[in-house]
Amino acid sequence: MDWRLSTLLVYVSAYMLVAALAVCLATGVYYVAEVIEENTKKTKTVLRYLILSTMGAHVILLVWDRQPLVCVLSGLMAQGAYLQLLTKKFPYISFTSPVALIAVAALVVNQVAWYYHFTDTRETMEYIVCFCLAVVWLVPIILMLSVASQDGVLPGVPGASVSTNPAAQGQEALYGGPKRGFLLQIFYLLQAHTTPYLKMVASALGIKLGKSTSRRDHRM
């Protein structure tokens, strides 16, 4: 391995660039999740039209592009399962419900079908990734940004469960409240566990961190 200083600087810069891109991606996903949470009705409408458009794209892929029937049928089944998630309770769903489990299984089957199809082609990796992002992963990604666990729904919402445990109520307040989206709860969980370490590092470097002024703080 080349241990010249210039080579080491290149590696350090590359890792810094990857870290910066990861932070930017996480920030963007967090913002999109916040916007989706505040516009659930519009999100449901957009998802419905997106699913129907994707189903139409699958039909065109079969008729025009002559794509494999197995890939197209598995894709249509997956989109149909996603459509069943857009019930009156949306965005609150139970991750152990039959519809949710069928949707996950259909996603895996569809991805595996396209994977085996592309192993017999000469398409580039960029082509395959972009194709799968549009045809296979776009709807599930938006669903993951939108849905919230039915077990933590506010009282009064269809399918809600009332939490009387003080510890559970404290966790709900810490992780964004019971109506927060599944992905947002993960962000708040990470924030709660990483903030003490960030403060420790900042204190060691002589950096004074300001108070959080996030949108969640204004809601509470």
HELIX and SHEET records of a PDB file:
HELIX    1   1 LEU A    5  GLU A   38  1                                  34    
HELIX    2   2 THR A   40  VAL A   63  1                                  24    
HELIX    3   3 LEU A   69  GLN A   84  1                                  16    
HELIX    4   4 PRO A   98  PHE A  118  1                                  21    
HELIX    5   5 MET A  125  CYS A  132  1                                   8    
HELIX    6   6 LEU A  133  TRP A  137  3                                   5    
HELIX    7   7 LEU A  138  SER A  146  1                                   9    
HELIX    8   8 GLN A  150  GLY A  152  5                                   3    
HELIX    9   9 PRO A  166  LEU A  174  1                                   9    
HELIX   10  10 PHE A  182  ALA A  204  1                                  23    
HELIX   11  11 ARG A  215  ARG A  219  1                                   5    
SHEET    1   A 2 TYR A  92  ILE A  93  0                                        
SHEET    2   A 2 ALA A 148  SER A 149  1                                        
END                                                                             
